[in-house]
Amino acid sequence: MTDIITEVRVFPKENLGKTLGFANITILDRFVVKNLRIVQGNKGIFIGMPSNKRKNGEFIDLFFPITQEARDLITEAILQKYNEVSREPEEVLQN
């Protein structure tokens, strides 16, 4: 299952409260999921799924894993890339 996510792009951000950044993932070199949020929660960092705000103010996820195994795979891939990218010099991040 580890070869399902074929690319991870991470975009660290500052001054967004608990949001540390955003990520895009490519699945099987065929599907791209954009705007996954990297969030600092009370129990550690977690990945927020892309969502839309409904007229009643509720948010509805547009993409979400249906198994814990899939959620863990996405989280691990994004956090690994986030840790790599956040250690790079700022000049590299801008390219």
C-alpha positions in Angstrom: 0.0 0.0 0.0 3.0 2.3 0.4 3.3 2.9 -3.4 -0.2 4.4 -3.7 0.9 7.9 -2.9 3.4 8.7 -5.7 4.1 12.3 -4.9 3.8 14.7 -2.0 4.2 18.4 -2.2 4.2 20.5 1.0 3.9 24.2 1.4 4.8 25.4 4.9 3.1 28.6 6.1 3.6 31.0 8.9 1.1 33.2 10.8 -1.9 31.0 10.1 -2.7 30.1 13.7 -2.7 26.3 14.1 -2.3 25.7 10.4 1.4 24.9 9.7 1.0 24.5 6.0 -0.7 22.8 3.1 0.0 19.7 1.0 -1.0 18.1 -2.3 -0.7 14.4 -2.9 -0.7 12.4 -6.1 -2.3 9.0 -5.9 -1.1 6.3 -8.3 0.3 9.0 -10.7 -3.4 9.5 -11.8 -5.2 11.6 -9.2 -4.2 14.8 -7.3 -5.7 15.9 -4.0 -5.0 19.5 -3.2 -5.3 21.6 -0.1 -4.8 19.1 2.7 -4.0 21.1 5.8 -1.2 20.4 8.2 -2.6 21.4 11.6 -1.0 21.6 15.1 -3.7 20.1 17.3 -3.8 19.6 21.1 -2.5 16.0 20.7 0.0 16.7 18.0 0.1 17.4 14.3 -2.8 16.0 12.1 -3.8 16.3 8.5 -7.1 18.1 7.7 -8.9 16.9 4.6 -9.9 19.4 1.9 -13.4 20.7 2.6 -16.1 23.2 1.5 -18.2 25.4 3.8 -21.9 24.8 3.3 -24.6 27.5 3.5 -25.4 26.5 7.1 -21.8 27.0 8.2 -20.9 23.4 8.4 -17.8 22.0 6.6 -18.1 18.9 4.4 -15.0 17.0 3.5 -14.4 16.6 -0.3 -11.9 13.8 0.0 -11.3 11.5 2.9 -9.8 8.1 3.6 -12.3 5.4 4.6 -9.9 3.2 6.5 -7.5 4.0 9.3 -4.7 2.4 7.3 -5.3 4.9 4.4 -5.4 7.8 6.8 -2.2 6.7 8.5 -0.5 6.4 5.0 -1.5 9.9 4.0 -0.5 11.4 7.4 2.9 9.7 7.4 3.7 10.7 3.8 2.8 14.3 4.4 4.5 14.6 7.8 7.7 13.0 6.4 7.8 15.5 3.6 6.9 18.4 5.9 9.8 17.5 8.2 12.2 17.4 5.2 11.0 20.7 3.7 10.8 22.6 7.0 14.5 21.9 7.6 15.6 23.2 4.2 16.9 26.8 3.8 14.3 29.3 2.9 15.8 29.9 -0.6 15.3 26.2 -1.5 11.6 26.4 -0.4 10.9 29.3 -2.7 12.2 27.5 -5.9 
